[in-house]
């Protein structure tokens, strides 16, 4: 099994930056894709970005393009989400996920972390 643990969440002012980490253990490289999702109170879980673990190809939801960057460190088996120019609407619990398909649908992913809270003040 793959175990995922998110970290790096916190409180930041609008326009600020935050870097999230997702440490993976277990059969990490058995998953072809890793992704970030987020869920705000009262809303469904929303796709943010995905990355192909071996190839590095990325895809972002339109609302974060140009502001967020997904990346990985193979040696540390860790995925990152660099978030710049943060907006209050970015406030959510952020989750990392792993699966065999590049997808914007949460049900396509097999493994999930526990989530880390990101709060952006006005």
Secondary structure, 3 states (H helix, E strand, C coil): CEEEEEECCEEEECCCCEEEEEEEEECHHHCCEEEEEEECCCCCCEEEEEEECCCCCEEECHHHCCCEEEEEECCCCEEEEEECCCCHHHCEEEEEEEECCCCCCHHHCCEECCCEEEEEEC
